[in-house]
Amino acid sequence: MAKRAGWLGRLGNRLSRVEARLQARRAEVEAESIGAAAVPAGASGTARSGVGTSAGAGAGAATPAAPAAAAAPETPAGHPAHAPHPPALHGRPDPVSVVPWGMRVAAEVSWRLLLLAGMLWVVMKVISEVRLVVLAFAAALLVTALLQPFVVRLRRLGLPRGLATAVTAILGFVVIGLVGWFVVWQVMENLDDLSARVRDGINELKLWALDSPFHVTEKQINDIAKNLSETIGTNTEQITSAGLQGVTVLVEVLTGILLAMFSTLFLLYDGKRIWTWVQGLVPAAARPGVAGAGPRAWRTLTAYVRGTVLVALIDAIFIGLGIYFLKVPMAVPLAVFIFLFAFIPLVGAVVSGALAVVVALVTQGPWTALMVLAVVLAVQQIEGHVLQPFILGRAVRVHPLAVVLSVAAGGMVAGIGGAVVAVPLVAVTNTVVVYLRAYSRDQLLHGAAAIGPGPHGSTAFEQAAREAGSDQRA
């Protein structure tokens, strides 16, 4: 019995040693698979050597009186001694390394888009609150882009900067004022004739309705006229309030004109100093790129203004001549309206052409209206396919979809003034973005450091691994 008990004890001790070795090997595999990325290879080897040494020392100092030492597992040389139970994990993996790459990119793009959308919303709210000042300054920029070449020519002739600026500004404002006065004068001169022709046109329309196959009676026409007069009579208060609002709008327009005049004067006289001051607001690392983008943006704006003025002048002359030869009243004011509405791309041509067709329809009848429509469409087709590509060329190249969307957005934010300013703003922004992109590419090709923070987190580890792989392939 004693021999059997000793044999069973030795068997139990051997089974305990085997179980301890299996647990130690399992713990070692788990530690290597989970903690290999957090612990460098050299440190791991050192730690293993140290543990093995200390384990060996402990084993040498063990005595038969210590049963725990006798029961310790026998490990091969070079492997550390492990406890019978697997050790607790020292830490969890970095959450950034667990998230898939596509989701990380989408998240970073999303919060940047949200930030840009919030900034754009705040900018739009600010612009809507100070719309008068913004539109006045934008108009001043457009007028300055048109008049600055005259200042440069006068300076080359020997005039001082102040005198050249004053002469150019005064002549420009006088011409603009004369154009406005001429339009008002022509409208007032032809208003009576236009009213009489409108009444005649309404009578002809009434006779046509009576003789038409729609079976319209004179009583129905009189009822419609009576309802219109009653509607106007009951809405007297609304008409009065609209008139008061018109007075307010007139005051705002005059204020905006004065602001635009003063802004134009100072931009013509001190434009370079203002641009230097603006560059000082930009961080030093971005100033070289901004300094190169500014002149290119100004050239784009100047080309747009000159080309638009020339195209609008050609449209006004040819459409005005067509209206004049068709004997439509107020041909000159309509030509001026066509010139002014040409500064609103796409939409302005449609509105001015429709106005000319309506005046021809009311005053001269449907045949003349069709002839006017043909003239307008012919001139606009020549403008779109010949004049704009030839005059504007590559200086201002904006896709028609971008033109439509920008005009619509500008009109929603700031009315007619926003629609006028929208397209040159998009053209200038496109020029700046293209230049800055090319500038950044050139800087990277010439070995300059990229502006902004470098990669961090798991992105930095992945980039380092890619660079190491490329170095090995090279």
Salt bridges, closest charged atoms under 4 A:
GLU28 OE1 - ARG25 NH1 3.17
GLU28 OE2 - HIS79 ND1 3.69
GLU32 OE2 - ARG48 NH2 2.52
GLU74 OE1 - ARG21 NH2 3.45
GLU108 OE1 - ARG112 NH1 2.94
ASP193 OD1 - ARG197 NE 3.30
GLU218 OE2 - LYS206 NZ 3.90
ASP223 OD2 - LYS219 NZ 3.28
ASP270 OD1 - ARG273 NE 3.61
GLU462 OE2 - ARG104 NH2 3.23
